[in-house]
């Protein structure tokens, strides 16, 4: 059965490229030898994720899958720096996990309110004004901007809730949530009523409240993908406490003990850790329990033997719901906080395709200019303020025959080598 709730999406994101530096010379009447005044290129825009509490699904990502930030503008004369590219802010629901599409590793858990820079914009290239020295007064070159980062990511929504309502469809979870909170879920007498999770804040007393989520009805086989349940089991992952709602009235000809065991079996198959989560069993619809039925007592004996607490309620009649709220708050007070997932992602070293030759030439002032796609790619991943990062960069250059090529072309000790926005003095 199709559902309008989207809780997983794959998107491609790309930050903007840095603008190119400018080659320009100052020209002014009566001013001789004005000198180089080319400005730097602007920084490329970044891709930034921001939590939006007005969003509850990933529906916005169903039809739009590619996102690109703005490129930086090129530099201009008179030392004018190009305009930075516009950052692109992508809003996601609170509780969204960001995973690397290739490895599945968690890059960020969007549970807090801090923005997260998913892709950093490329640095702008230096204008020729940077390259003027006493011996090089007329640099006729500037540097190209560096490309922005790009990722394919999977967004996965795991609701942030203290308490998760679990149970078969149509057992009264939506009704219970509407009674104990101000949430207004759709309520109707048919299976699969809840097509997406509903969240409600439950007030207990001054200073004490908790968030409860009505998880869509789980059916047998859900952990293997049957029905709707498989798509939504992930939403129970963060819940500290489960309220297991069971229909004890037998109004649909179901056995409450079998229902209770079936749901717990699905939870265990999906995640053994989830099956160990503390539970309160809410025996619902006691107001319409037939006088000759032993359903309630059989369920009570069964769950208490397993160490669970059973409370009798009728969500529709508002019977026992206040006691359930108080017991829930009591148990939450001693349980650890909602799970926040730590990032697992470690950026991989770039795949270097050194098959394309570098463009190496010598300026009139003796400076060696080196450019090329793979060199630009590598430099975009180097932090030149960090010693280890510089050593890694040096090793990449050596492994790819960079220094050997310079020596074959006649470079001498003390010559200046210019790589985009990085310069160094060559020493054998």
C-alpha positions as CSV (number, residue, x, y, z in Angstrom):
1,X,0.0,0.0,0.0
2,X,1.5,3.4,-1.0
3,X,2.0,6.0,1.7
4,X,2.5,9.8,1.5
5,X,5.0,9.7,4.3
6,X,8.6,10.0,3.1
7,X,11.3,9.1,5.7
8,X,14.3,8.3,3.5
9,X,15.7,10.2,0.5
10,X,18.8,10.2,-1.5
11,X,20.2,13.5,-2.8
12,X,23.2,14.9,-4.6
13,X,24.8,18.1,-3.3
14,X,27.6,20.2,-4.7
15,X,29.1,23.4,-3.2
16,X,30.1,26.3,-5.5
17,X,33.5,26.6,-7.1
18,X,35.8,29.5,-6.1
19,X,36.1,32.4,-8.5
20,X,39.3,32.9,-10.5
21,X,41.9,35.5,-9.6
22,X,42.4,38.5,-11.9
23,X,45.4,39.6,-13.9
24,X,45.3,43.4,-13.9
25,X,47.8,46.3,-13.6
26,X,47.1,49.7,-12.1
27,X,46.7,52.4,-14.7
28,X,46.3,56.0,-13.8
29,X,47.3,59.2,-15.5
30,X,50.6,60.6,-14.4
31,X,51.3,57.4,-12.4
32,X,54.1,55.3,-13.9
33,X,54.5,51.6,-13.2
34,X,51.3,51.3,-11.2
35,X,52.0,47.7,-10.5
36,X,49.7,44.6,-10.3
37,X,46.3,45.1,-8.8
38,X,44.4,41.9,-9.7
39,X,41.8,41.0,-7.1
40,X,41.1,37.5,-5.7
41,X,38.2,35.3,-6.7
42,X,35.2,35.0,-4.4
43,X,34.6,31.9,-2.2
44,X,32.2,29.3,-3.6
45,X,28.9,29.0,-1.7
46,X,28.5,26.1,0.8
47,X,25.7,23.6,1.3
48,X,24.4,24.0,4.8
49,X,21.8,21.8,6.6
50,X,19.4,23.4,9.1
51,X,16.8,21.9,11.3
52,X,13.2,23.1,10.7
53,X,10.7,22.1,13.4
54,X,7.8,22.9,11.0
55,X,8.9,19.9,8.9
56,X,7.9,16.4,9.8
57,X,8.7,14.4,6.7
58,X,11.3,14.3,3.9
59,X,8.6,14.8,1.3
60,X,10.4,17.9,-0.1
61,X,13.2,15.6,-1.3
62,X,10.9,13.3,-3.3
63,X,11.0,15.3,-6.5
64,X,14.1,17.5,-6.1
65,X,17.3,15.4,-5.8
66,X,20.1,17.7,-6.9
67,X,21.2,20.8,-5.0
68,X,24.0,23.2,-6.0
69,X,25.3,26.3,-4.2
70,X,26.4,29.4,-6.1
71,X,29.9,29.8,-7.6
72,X,32.2,32.6,-6.5
73,X,32.7,35.5,-8.9
74,X,36.0,36.2,-10.5
75,X,38.3,38.9,-9.1
76,X,38.7,42.3,-10.8
77,X,41.2,45.1,-11.2
78,X,41.9,47.6,-8.4
79,X,42.2,44.7,-6.0
80,X,38.5,44.0,-6.1
81,X,37.7,40.6,-4.7
82,X,34.9,38.7,-6.5
83,X,31.6,38.3,-4.8
84,X,31.3,35.1,-2.7
85,X,28.9,32.5,-4.0
86,X,25.5,32.3,-2.2
87,X,25.3,29.5,0.4
88,X,22.4,27.1,-0.1
89,X,20.6,26.3,3.1
90,X,18.6,23.0,3.0
91,X,16.0,22.5,5.7
92,X,15.4,19.1,7.2
93,X,13.2,17.8,10.0
94,X,14.7,17.4,13.5
95,X,16.1,13.9,13.9
96,X,17.3,13.5,10.3
97,X,20.4,11.3,10.0
98,X,22.8,12.2,7.1
99,X,24.6,9.2,5.7
100,X,27.3,8.9,3.1
101,X,25.5,7.1,0.2
102,X,28.5,5.0,-0.7
103,X,29.5,3.7,2.7
104,X,26.4,4.2,4.8
105,X,28.4,5.9,7.5
106,X,26.7,8.6,9.6
107,X,28.0,12.0,8.7
108,X,25.7,14.0,11.0
109,X,22.8,13.6,13.3
110,X,20.5,16.7,12.8
111,X,19.0,16.5,16.3
112,X,20.3,19.8,17.6
113,X,19.7,23.3,16.3
114,X,23.2,24.0,15.1
115,X,23.6,24.3,11.3
116,X,25.9,21.7,9.6
117,X,28.2,22.5,6.6
118,X,27.7,19.4,4.4
119,X,29.8,20.7,1.5
120,X,32.3,23.4,1.8
121,X,32.6,25.9,-1.0
122,X,35.9,26.1,-3.0
123,X,38.5,28.7,-2.2
124,X,38.8,31.7,-4.5
125,X,42.0,32.0,-6.6
126,X,44.6,34.6,-5.9
127,X,44.9,37.7,-8.2
128,X,48.2,38.7,-9.5
129,X,48.7,41.3,-6.8
130,X,49.6,38.5,-4.4
131,X,52.6,37.5,-6.6
132,X,54.5,40.8,-6.7
133,X,58.0,40.7,-5.2
134,X,61.1,42.9,-5.5
135,X,62.4,40.6,-8.2
136,X,59.0,39.9,-9.8
137,X,57.3,43.3,-10.2
138,X,55.1,42.4,-13.2
139,X,53.5,39.0,-12.5
140,X,51.3,38.2,-15.5
141,X,49.5,35.3,-13.9
142,X,46.7,34.6,-11.4
143,X,45.3,31.5,-10.0
144,X,42.1,29.7,-10.7
145,X,39.5,29.0,-8.0
146,X,39.2,25.6,-6.4
147,X,36.2,23.4,-6.9
148,X,33.6,23.0,-4.1
149,X,33.0,19.7,-2.3
150,X,30.3,17.3,-3.6
151,X,28.6,14.4,-1.9
152,X,25.8,11.9,-2.6
153,X,24.0,11.4,0.7
154,X,21.1,9.6,2.2
155,X,18.7,11.4,4.5
156,X,17.0,9.2,7.0
157,X,14.4,10.4,9.5
158,X,14.5,8.9,13.0
159,X,11.9,10.8,15.1
160,X,13.1,12.4,18.3
161,X,10.7,11.2,21.0
162,X,11.0,10.0,24.6
163,X,8.1,7.5,24.3
164,X,7.0,5.4,21.3
165,X,3.5,4.0,21.1
166,X,3.7,0.5,19.5
167,X,1.1,-2.1,18.7
168,X,-1.0,-3.5,15.9
169,X,-3.1,-1.1,13.7
170,X,-6.4,0.0,15.1
171,X,-5.6,-0.8,18.8
172,X,-6.2,2.9,19.8
173,X,-2.7,4.4,19.7
174,X,-3.8,7.5,17.8
175,X,-6.8,8.0,20.2
176,X,-4.5,7.7,23.2
177,X,-2.1,10.3,21.8
178,X,-4.9,12.7,21.1
179,X,-6.2,12.3,24.7
180,X,-2.9,12.7,26.6
181,X,-1.5,15.5,24.4
182,X,-2.6,18.3,22.1
183,X,-1.7,16.3,19.0
184,X,-4.6,15.8,16.5
185,X,-3.8,12.6,14.5
186,X,-6.3,11.2,12.1
187,X,-8.5,8.7,13.8
188,X,-10.7,6.2,11.9
189,X,-11.9,2.6,12.3
190,X,-9.8,0.8,9.7
191,X,-6.3,-0.7,9.5
192,X,-3.2,1.4,8.6
193,X,-5.0,4.5,9.8
194,X,-1.7,6.2,10.7
195,X,0.3,6.7,7.5
196,X,3.0,8.7,9.2
197,X,4.1,9.2,12.8
198,X,2.5,11.8,14.9
199,X,4.3,13.6,17.7
200,X,2.7,15.1,20.8
201,X,4.0,16.8,23.9
202,X,2.5,15.3,27.1
203,X,2.3,17.7,30.1
204,X,2.5,16.0,33.5
205,X,3.0,18.9,35.9
206,X,4.9,22.1,36.1
207,X,8.4,21.5,34.7
208,X,7.7,17.9,33.7
209,X,6.7,16.9,30.2
210,X,7.8,14.4,27.5
211,X,7.4,13.8,23.8
212,X,5.3,10.9,22.7
213,X,5.2,9.5,19.1
214,X,2.4,7.4,17.6
215,X,4.3,5.0,15.5
216,X,2.3,3.5,12.5
217,X,0.9,0.1,13.2
218,X,3.3,-2.8,13.0
219,X,2.2,-6.0,11.5
220,X,3.7,-9.5,11.5
221,X,6.4,-9.6,8.9
222,X,7.2,-5.9,9.2
223,X,10.9,-6.5,10.0
224,X,11.1,-8.3,6.6
225,X,9.3,-5.5,4.8
226,X,5.7,-6.6,4.9
227,X,3.0,-3.9,5.1
228,X,3.9,-0.4,6.4
229,X,5.8,-1.4,9.5
230,X,9.2,-2.0,8.0
231,X,9.5,1.6,6.9
232,X,8.7,2.9,10.3
233,X,10.4,0.7,12.8
234,X,13.4,3.0,12.6
235,X,11.4,5.7,14.3
236,X,11.3,3.6,17.5
237,X,15.1,3.5,17.6
238,X,15.5,6.8,19.6
239,X,12.6,6.2,22.0
240,X,13.7,5.6,25.6
241,X,10.5,3.9,26.6
242,X,7.8,2.0,24.7
243,X,4.1,2.0,25.6
244,X,2.8,-1.2,24.1
245,X,-0.9,-0.7,23.4
246,X,-2.9,-3.9,23.2
247,X,-6.7,-4.2,22.5
248,X,-8.0,-6.5,25.2
249,X,-11.6,-6.2,24.2
250,X,-11.4,-8.8,21.4
251,X,-13.6,-6.6,19.3
252,X,-11.9,-7.7,16.1
253,X,-11.6,-11.3,17.1
254,X,-7.8,-11.0,17.9
255,X,-6.1,-12.6,20.9
256,X,-4.3,-9.9,23.0
257,X,-1.5,-12.3,24.2
258,X,-0.7,-13.4,20.7
259,X,-0.7,-9.7,19.5
260,X,1.7,-8.8,22.3
261,X,4.1,-11.5,21.5
262,X,3.9,-10.9,17.7
263,X,4.8,-7.2,18.1
264,X,7.7,-8.0,20.4
265,X,9.0,-10.6,18.0
266,X,9.0,-8.0,15.2
267,X,10.9,-5.6,17.4
268,X,13.5,-8.2,18.3
269,X,14.0,-9.2,14.7
270,X,14.5,-5.6,13.6
271,X,16.8,-4.8,16.5
272,X,17.7,-7.0,19.6
273,X,18.6,-3.8,21.4
274,X,15.1,-2.4,20.7
275,X,13.4,-5.5,22.1
276,X,15.3,-4.8,25.4
277,X,13.9,-1.3,25.7
278,X,11.7,-0.7,28.8
279,X,8.0,-1.2,28.1
280,X,4.7,-0.3,29.8
281,X,1.8,-2.4,28.6
282,X,-1.4,-0.4,28.1
283,X,-4.4,-2.8,28.1
284,X,-6.8,-0.7,26.0
285,X,-10.6,-0.8,25.5
286,X,-11.3,-2.2,28.9
287,X,-14.6,-0.3,28.9
288,X,-16.0,-2.6,26.1
289,X,-14.4,-5.9,27.5
290,X,-17.2,-8.6,27.6
291,X,-18.0,-9.7,31.2
292,X,-17.2,-13.3,30.5
293,X,-13.8,-12.6,28.8
294,X,-10.6,-13.7,30.4
295,X,-8.4,-11.6,27.9
296,X,-7.3,-9.1,30.5
297,X,-6.3,-11.5,33.2
298,X,-4.4,-13.8,30.7
299,X,-2.6,-10.7,29.3
300,X,-1.8,-9.5,32.8
301,X,-0.3,-12.9,33.9
302,X,1.7,-13.1,30.7
303,X,3.3,-9.7,30.7
304,X,3.9,-9.5,34.5
305,X,5.7,-12.9,34.2
306,X,8.0,-11.2,31.7
307,X,8.7,-8.3,34.1
308,X,6.5,-5.6,32.5
309,X,4.0,-3.3,34.2
310,X,0.4,-3.5,32.9
311,X,-2.1,-0.6,33.2
312,X,-5.8,-0.8,32.3
313,X,-7.0,2.0,30.2
314,X,-9.7,3.1,27.8
315,X,-8.3,5.9,25.7
316,X,-11.8,6.6,24.2
317,X,-13.4,7.0,27.6
318,X,-10.4,8.8,29.1
319,X,-10.2,6.0,31.7
320,X,-6.8,5.3,33.3
321,X,-4.9,7.6,31.0
322,X,-3.8,10.0,33.7
323,X,-2.3,7.1,35.6
324,X,-0.5,5.9,32.5
325,X,1.0,9.4,32.0
326,X,2.3,9.5,35.6
327,X,3.8,6.1,35.4
328,X,5.5,7.0,32.1
329,X,7.0,10.2,33.6
330,X,8.2,8.2,36.6
331,X,10.0,5.7,34.4
332,X,11.5,8.4,32.1
333,X,13.0,10.2,35.1
334,X,15.5,7.4,35.6
335,X,16.2,6.4,32.0
336,X,19.1,7.8,29.9
337,X,18.3,10.7,27.5
338,X,17.2,10.3,23.8
339,X,19.9,8.7,21.7
340,X,22.0,11.0,19.5
341,X,24.1,9.3,17.0
342,X,27.8,10.2,16.8
343,X,29.3,10.8,13.3
344,X,31.2,7.8,11.9
345,X,32.2,9.4,8.7
346,X,35.9,9.9,7.9
347,X,36.5,11.8,4.6
348,X,38.4,9.5,2.2
349,X,41.6,10.6,0.5
350,X,40.7,11.8,-3.0
351,X,41.1,9.4,-5.9
352,X,43.9,10.9,-7.9
353,X,43.9,10.5,-11.6
354,X,47.4,11.7,-12.5
355,X,47.1,10.5,-16.1
356,X,46.5,14.0,-17.4
357,X,49.8,15.9,-17.7
358,X,50.4,19.0,-15.6
359,X,50.8,22.4,-17.3
360,X,54.3,23.5,-16.2
361,X,55.9,26.7,-17.6
362,X,58.4,29.3,-16.4
363,X,57.6,33.0,-16.3
364,X,60.0,35.7,-17.4
365,X,60.9,36.4,-13.8
366,X,61.9,32.7,-13.2
367,X,58.7,31.6,-11.3
368,X,57.6,28.1,-12.2
369,X,53.8,28.0,-12.7
370,X,52.2,24.6,-12.3
371,X,48.5,23.8,-13.0
372,X,46.3,20.8,-13.7
373,X,43.0,19.2,-12.8
374,X,44.3,16.6,-10.5
375,X,46.6,19.1,-8.7
376,X,43.7,21.4,-8.1
377,X,41.6,18.4,-6.8
378,X,44.4,17.4,-4.4
379,X,44.9,21.0,-3.1
380,X,41.2,21.3,-2.4
381,X,41.8,18.6,0.3
382,X,44.9,20.0,1.9
383,X,45.1,22.1,5.1
384,X,48.3,24.0,4.6
385,X,48.3,25.2,8.2
386,X,48.6,21.5,9.4
387,X,52.0,19.8,9.2
388,X,50.7,16.3,8.6
389,X,48.5,17.6,5.8
390,X,51.5,19.3,4.2
391,X,53.5,16.1,4.5
392,X,50.7,14.1,2.8
393,X,50.7,16.7,0.0
394,X,54.4,16.4,-0.4
395,X,54.2,12.6,-0.7
396,X,51.4,12.8,-3.3
397,X,53.6,15.1,-5.4
398,X,56.6,12.8,-5.1
399,X,54.7,9.6,-5.8
400,X,53.3,11.2,-9.0
401,X,56.7,12.3,-10.3
402,X,56.1,16.0,-9.8
403,X,59.6,16.9,-8.6
404,X,61.3,14.6,-11.1
405,X,59.5,16.4,-13.9
406,X,60.6,19.9,-12.6
407,X,64.2,18.7,-12.4
408,X,64.0,17.4,-15.9
409,X,62.9,20.8,-17.0
410,X,65.9,22.5,-15.3
411,X,64.6,23.8,-12.0
412,X,67.3,25.1,-9.6
413,X,67.6,25.4,-5.9
414,X,65.9,28.6,-4.7
415,X,63.5,28.9,-7.6
416,X,59.9,29.8,-6.7
417,X,57.2,27.2,-7.5
418,X,53.6,28.5,-7.7
419,X,50.7,26.0,-7.3
420,X,47.4,27.9,-7.4
421,X,47.3,29.9,-4.1
422,X,50.4,28.2,-2.7
423,X,54.0,29.1,-3.3
424,X,57.3,27.5,-2.0
425,X,61.0,27.8,-2.6
426,X,62.4,24.7,-4.3
427,X,65.1,22.8,-2.5
428,X,66.6,19.4,-3.6
